[in-house]
Amino acid sequence: MNLIRRGALALALAVTAFAVQAQTFPDRPLKLIVPQPPGGGFDTAARIIADRVGPILGQPVVVENRTGAGTLVGTEAAAKSPADGYTLLLGGLANIALNPGLYDKLSYDPLKDFKLVGLVVGNPYMLIARPGLPQKSLKELIDYARANPEKVTYASGGRGTGQHIGMAIVAELAGVKMTHVPYRGAQAAYQDILGDRVDLFFDNWGTAQQLVDDKRVMALAASTAQRLPGAPNVATIKELGIGDLDMETWFGLFVPAATPAPVLEKLRADVRKAGTQADVVALFEKTGGRSLSAMSIADMEALVARDVATFTKLIRAAGIKAE
């Protein structure tokens, strides 16, 4: 048998094996790696989608929190896992789109080492201010910061988080210098915002909304291109002329890039079915987010690629580095 015929036979056998694998997949539980601790945005999104997609797949999807080095440990573990569809990654803006700009040498390439199964939810940010801040608009605040470099302080849940990066980018776009005050999580940051001890916080809208509605903090600007449905009177950063920013922390499922196409397509179909269920859409909307599951895969991939390119450039321009 010549080499050409052997190659054709090998290809045919591989295609047959993949087809058989797709027909029987999954025949055991799946694992969903979450690169953050329980209780945060990563974990919440993971558990909602895992609970809904498991019954559709016919196998449980077990959430495994793999923490360490920000989001690096869990993401690296997922990248190195067998490409058989049984190990998934909960990918978000942080570990997929922000890390490439934060680290000079990243152990994984988010666009080459993973395939997108599907985005499930997006959560916008809102720039909020302490209740006693003298400046009552973002324009007033920027004018003050320009005249008083590093006098304005902003909180975050830690260096390298979306809260830190988003506010640092806003300051860079506005051409002002502010002082970053990192905390160990959002809860500690809110204590000082509410206590008038730190000026600003660029946080998830789902978390900040109740405090804004109760007038315990001031909402200065939304992070997205369009105004938020829950805050129609609050202008966007782009609308205020600060800069062309459209920032939303999204979450979705990813698998290693070499996952067989038939397996990937089954996962995509079932995750889409789970994410578009009415109760899932309502649950995400109730917490200030928007369901992304109805988007086409092409549009989802374009969004991810856009954010990787955009935030790598913005983070490097602002000189932000991971700890």
C-alpha positions as CSV (number, residue, x, y, z in Angstrom):
1,M,0.0,0.0,0.0
2,N,1.6,3.3,-1.1
3,L,1.9,6.3,1.2
4,I,-1.0,8.2,-0.4
5,R,-3.4,5.3,0.1
6,R,-2.1,4.8,3.7
7,G,-2.7,8.5,4.4
8,A,-6.2,8.4,3.0
9,L,-7.0,5.3,5.1
10,A,-5.7,7.0,8.2
11,L,-7.7,10.1,7.6
12,A,-10.9,8.0,6.9
13,L,-10.3,6.1,10.2
14,A,-9.8,9.3,12.1
15,V,-13.0,10.8,10.7
16,T,-14.9,7.6,11.6
17,A,-13.5,7.6,15.1
18,F,-14.5,11.2,15.6
19,A,-18.0,10.5,14.3
20,V,-18.4,7.5,16.7
21,Q,-17.0,9.6,19.6
22,A,-19.6,12.3,18.8
23,Q,-22.4,9.8,18.9
24,T,-21.5,8.5,22.3
25,F,-20.3,11.8,23.8
26,P,-20.7,12.3,26.7
27,D,-20.6,8.9,28.4
28,R,-19.3,10.2,31.8
29,P,-19.4,13.4,33.9
30,L,-17.8,16.6,32.5
31,K,-15.5,19.0,34.5
32,L,-15.8,22.7,34.4
33,I,-12.7,24.5,35.6
34,V,-13.4,27.9,37.3
35,P,-10.1,29.9,37.8
36,Q,-11.5,31.9,40.7
37,P,-12.8,31.0,44.2
38,P,-16.4,30.1,45.0
39,G,-18.9,33.0,45.3
40,G,-17.7,35.5,42.8
41,G,-18.8,36.3,39.3
42,F,-16.9,33.5,37.6
43,D,-18.3,30.9,40.0
44,T,-21.9,32.2,39.8
45,A,-22.0,32.1,36.0
46,A,-20.3,28.6,36.0
47,R,-22.8,27.1,38.4
48,I,-25.9,28.5,36.6
49,I,-24.8,27.1,33.2
50,A,-23.5,23.8,34.6
51,D,-26.8,23.1,36.4
52,R,-28.8,23.8,33.2
53,V,-26.6,22.1,30.6
54,G,-26.0,18.9,32.5
55,P,-29.5,17.5,32.0
56,I,-29.4,18.4,28.3
57,L,-26.0,16.6,27.9
58,G,-27.3,13.7,30.0
59,Q,-24.3,13.9,32.3
60,P,-23.5,16.1,35.3
61,V,-21.1,19.0,34.8
62,V,-19.0,19.2,37.9
63,V,-17.6,22.7,38.8
64,E,-14.0,22.6,40.0
65,N,-12.5,25.8,41.4
66,R,-8.8,25.9,40.5
67,T,-7.4,29.1,42.1
68,G,-4.0,30.7,42.2
69,A,-2.0,33.5,40.5
70,G,-5.1,35.5,39.7
71,T,-6.8,33.4,37.0
72,L,-3.6,31.8,35.7
73,V,-3.5,28.4,37.5
74,G,-7.0,27.3,36.5
75,T,-6.7,28.6,32.9
76,E,-3.3,26.9,32.4
77,A,-4.7,23.6,33.8
78,A,-7.6,23.8,31.3
79,A,-5.3,24.5,28.4
80,K,-3.2,21.4,29.2
81,S,-6.1,19.1,29.7
82,P,-7.0,16.3,27.2
83,A,-8.9,17.7,24.2
84,D,-11.8,15.3,24.5
85,G,-14.6,17.6,25.5
86,Y,-14.7,16.4,29.1
87,T,-12.8,19.3,30.5
88,L,-14.2,22.8,30.0
89,L,-13.0,26.2,31.1
90,L,-15.1,29.1,32.4
91,G,-13.5,31.9,30.5
92,G,-14.2,35.5,31.2
93,L,-12.9,39.0,30.2
94,A,-10.2,38.7,32.9
95,N,-8.4,35.4,31.9
96,I,-9.1,35.6,28.2
97,A,-8.9,39.3,27.2
98,L,-7.1,41.1,30.0
99,N,-4.3,38.7,30.9
100,P,-2.5,39.0,27.5
101,G,-1.9,42.7,28.3
102,L,-1.1,42.2,31.9
103,Y,1.6,39.6,31.5
104,D,4.7,40.0,29.2
105,K,4.9,36.2,29.0
106,L,1.6,34.3,29.2
107,S,1.7,30.5,29.3
108,Y,-1.3,30.2,27.0
109,D,-2.7,32.0,24.0
110,P,-6.4,32.6,24.5
111,L,-7.2,32.7,20.8
112,K,-4.9,29.7,19.7
113,D,-5.1,27.3,22.7
114,F,-8.9,27.4,23.2
115,K,-12.0,27.0,21.1
116,L,-15.1,28.9,22.2
117,V,-18.1,26.8,23.1
118,G,-20.3,29.7,23.8
119,L,-20.7,33.0,25.7
120,V,-23.5,32.9,28.3
121,V,-23.7,36.3,30.0
122,G,-22.3,39.8,29.9
123,N,-22.1,42.2,32.8
124,P,-21.4,45.9,32.4
125,Y,-19.5,48.1,34.7
126,M,-20.6,51.3,36.4
127,L,-18.3,54.0,37.7
128,I,-19.6,55.0,41.1
129,A,-18.5,57.6,43.6
130,R,-18.6,58.0,47.4
131,P,-21.7,59.8,48.7
132,G,-19.8,62.8,50.0
133,L,-17.7,63.5,46.8
134,P,-17.8,67.2,46.1
135,Q,-17.7,66.7,42.3
136,K,-21.1,65.6,41.1
137,S,-20.2,64.6,37.5
138,L,-17.4,62.8,35.7
139,K,-16.5,66.0,33.9
140,E,-16.1,67.9,37.2
141,L,-14.1,65.1,38.6
142,I,-11.7,64.9,35.7
143,D,-11.2,68.7,35.8
144,Y,-10.4,68.4,39.5
145,A,-8.0,65.4,38.9
146,R,-6.2,67.3,36.1
147,A,-5.6,70.2,38.5
148,N,-4.7,67.9,41.4
149,P,-2.7,64.9,40.2
150,E,-3.1,61.7,42.3
151,K,-5.4,63.4,44.7
152,V,-8.4,61.4,43.5
153,T,-8.5,57.8,44.8
154,Y,-10.1,54.7,43.3
155,A,-10.8,51.3,44.8
156,S,-10.5,47.9,43.3
157,G,-10.9,44.3,44.4
158,G,-7.2,43.8,43.7
159,R,-4.5,44.7,41.3
160,G,-5.1,43.4,37.8
161,T,-8.9,42.9,38.3
162,G,-11.4,44.3,35.8
163,Q,-12.2,47.0,38.4
164,H,-8.6,48.1,38.5
165,I,-8.0,47.9,34.8
166,G,-11.2,49.6,33.8
167,M,-10.6,52.6,36.1
168,A,-6.9,52.9,35.1
169,I,-8.0,52.9,31.4
170,V,-10.5,55.7,32.1
171,A,-7.8,57.8,33.8
172,E,-5.5,57.1,30.9
173,L,-8.1,58.1,28.3
174,A,-8.9,61.3,30.3
175,G,-5.2,62.1,30.6
176,V,-5.3,62.4,34.4
177,K,-3.4,60.7,37.2
178,M,-5.3,59.0,40.1
179,T,-4.2,56.9,43.0
180,H,-5.2,53.2,43.0
181,V,-6.2,51.7,46.3
182,P,-6.4,47.9,46.0
183,Y,-8.5,45.9,48.5
184,R,-9.0,42.2,49.1
185,G,-12.2,41.9,47.3
186,A,-15.2,44.1,46.6
187,Q,-16.8,43.9,50.0
188,A,-13.8,45.7,51.7
189,A,-13.8,48.3,48.9
190,Y,-17.5,49.1,49.4
191,Q,-17.0,49.6,53.1
192,D,-14.6,52.5,52.4
193,I,-16.7,53.9,49.5
194,L,-19.8,54.0,51.7
195,G,-17.6,55.4,54.5
196,D,-16.3,58.3,52.3
197,R,-12.7,57.0,52.7
198,V,-12.0,56.4,49.0
199,D,-13.5,58.3,46.1
200,L,-14.3,56.0,43.2
201,F,-15.1,52.4,42.3
202,F,-15.5,50.9,38.8
203,D,-17.6,47.9,39.6
204,N,-20.0,45.4,38.2
205,W,-23.4,46.9,37.6
206,G,-25.2,43.9,39.1
207,T,-23.4,44.6,42.4
208,A,-23.6,48.4,42.3
209,Q,-27.2,48.8,41.1
210,Q,-28.9,48.5,44.4
211,L,-26.6,51.0,46.1
212,V,-27.2,53.4,43.2
213,D,-31.0,52.9,43.3
214,D,-30.9,53.5,47.1
215,K,-28.8,56.7,46.5
216,R,-26.1,55.5,48.8
217,V,-23.5,56.1,46.1
218,M,-23.4,58.3,42.9
219,A,-23.4,56.8,39.5
220,L,-21.0,58.8,37.2
221,A,-20.8,56.8,34.0
222,A,-21.5,53.4,32.4
223,S,-18.8,51.4,30.8
224,T,-20.7,50.2,27.7
225,A,-21.3,51.8,24.3
226,Q,-25.0,52.2,25.0
227,R,-26.7,53.4,28.2
228,L,-27.8,50.7,30.6
229,P,-31.6,49.8,30.7
230,G,-31.4,50.0,34.5
231,A,-29.8,53.4,34.5
232,P,-31.1,55.4,31.5
233,N,-30.2,58.7,33.0
234,V,-26.5,57.8,33.4
235,A,-24.3,58.7,30.4
236,T,-21.6,56.4,29.1
237,I,-17.9,57.1,29.2
238,K,-17.9,57.2,25.4
239,E,-20.9,59.5,25.3
240,L,-19.2,61.9,27.7
241,G,-16.3,62.2,25.3
242,I,-13.7,60.6,27.6
243,G,-12.7,57.9,25.1
244,D,-14.0,55.1,22.9
245,L,-14.5,52.5,25.7
246,D,-17.0,49.6,25.5
247,M,-16.2,47.3,28.5
248,E,-18.3,44.4,29.7
249,T,-17.2,41.5,31.7
250,W,-18.5,38.4,29.9
251,F,-18.4,34.8,30.8
252,G,-18.5,31.7,28.6
253,L,-17.3,28.1,28.1
254,F,-14.1,27.1,26.3
255,V,-12.3,23.8,25.5
256,P,-8.8,23.0,24.3
257,A,-8.3,23.9,20.7
258,A,-7.7,20.3,19.5
259,T,-11.2,19.2,20.7
260,P,-12.7,17.1,17.8
261,A,-15.2,19.2,15.7
262,P,-18.2,16.8,16.3
263,V,-17.7,17.0,20.0
264,L,-17.3,20.8,19.9
265,E,-20.5,21.2,17.8
266,K,-22.5,19.1,20.3
267,L,-21.3,21.1,23.2
268,R,-22.1,24.3,21.4
269,A,-25.6,23.2,20.6
270,D,-26.4,22.1,24.1
271,V,-24.8,25.1,25.8
272,R,-26.8,27.4,23.5
273,K,-30.0,25.5,24.4
274,A,-29.3,25.8,28.1
275,G,-28.3,29.5,27.9
276,T,-31.4,30.5,26.0
277,Q,-33.9,29.0,28.4
278,A,-36.3,31.6,29.7
279,D,-35.4,31.1,33.3
280,V,-31.7,31.4,32.7
281,V,-32.1,34.6,30.7
282,A,-34.3,36.1,33.4
283,L,-31.8,35.1,36.1
284,F,-29.0,36.8,34.4
285,E,-31.1,39.9,33.7
286,K,-32.2,40.0,37.4
287,T,-28.6,40.4,38.4
288,G,-27.8,43.2,36.0
289,G,-26.5,41.2,33.1
290,R,-27.6,40.2,29.7
291,S,-27.8,36.8,28.1
292,L,-25.3,36.3,25.2
293,S,-26.3,32.7,24.3
294,A,-28.5,33.7,21.4
295,M,-25.6,35.2,19.5
296,S,-24.0,33.3,16.6
297,I,-20.7,31.6,17.2
298,A,-19.1,33.9,14.6
299,D,-20.3,37.0,16.5
300,M,-19.2,35.6,19.8
301,E,-15.7,34.8,18.4
302,A,-15.5,38.3,16.9
303,L,-16.4,39.9,20.3
304,V,-13.7,37.9,22.1
305,A,-11.1,38.6,19.5
306,R,-12.0,42.3,19.5
307,D,-11.6,42.5,23.3
308,V,-8.3,40.7,23.3
309,A,-6.9,43.2,20.8
310,T,-8.5,46.2,22.4
311,F,-7.6,45.6,26.0
312,T,-4.1,44.4,25.3
313,K,-3.5,47.7,23.6
314,L,-5.2,49.8,26.3
315,I,-3.6,48.0,29.2
316,R,-0.1,48.4,27.8
317,A,-0.7,52.0,27.0
318,A,-1.8,52.6,30.6
319,G,1.3,50.8,31.9
320,I,-0.7,48.3,34.0
321,K,1.2,45.2,35.1
322,A,0.2,42.2,37.1
323,E,1.6,41.8,40.6
